[in-house]
Amino acid sequence: MLNQVSLFTENNEGGLFKITTILAKANINIYTMLANDSAEFGIVRLIVDKAETAIEVLKAEGYQCRQDKVIAVEMNDTPGYLDGILAAIHGANIDISYLYISFNR
């Protein structure tokens, strides 16, 4: 199980760069990121190597953050593989709130 860091941020120029700079200075590695926005604000979700430290440094910079557990599934690079995983999840009556896909070939 992985730890996800979610933070609420203004949707402005350089906003993601500010977040990545804070994490880089704290020597935190970002494995994947998902950013959803509206006109003025957004939610950035990150999977990082040191979630608790990430929350500490981001909160120190004024961000509202939370940590959640997420499940990671390694997939084969074949057509229909994701469909099979989603079928099993659906069959188990598990709700998916959002999905990261990490591309690594």
RAPE-V780541 format. One record per pair of residues at least 6 apart in sequence whose C-alpha atoms are under 8 Angstrom apart, sorted by the first residue. I is the first residue (numbers start at 1). J is the second residue. Records with the same first field share a line. If there is no record, write none. Layout:
BEGIN
I=J  J
END
This chain:
BEGIN
1=69  70  71  72
2=47  69  70  71  72
3=47  48  51  67  68  69  70
4=45  46  47  48  51  67  68  69  70
5=45  46  47  48  51  54  55  65  66  67  68
6=43  44  45  46  65  66  67  68
7=43  44  45  63  64  65  66
8=41  42  43  44  63  64  65
9=15  41  42  43  44  63  64
10=40  41  42
11=37  38  39  40  41  42
12=40
19=58
22=57  58
23=29  54  57  58
26=53  54  57
28=48  49  50  53  54
29=48  49  50
30=46  47  48  49
31=46  47  48  49
32=46  47  48  100  102
33=44  45  46  47  100
34=44  45  46  100
35=42  43  44  45
36=42  43  44
37=43
48=54
51=67
52=67
55=65  66  67
58=64  65
59=65
75=81  82
89=95
END
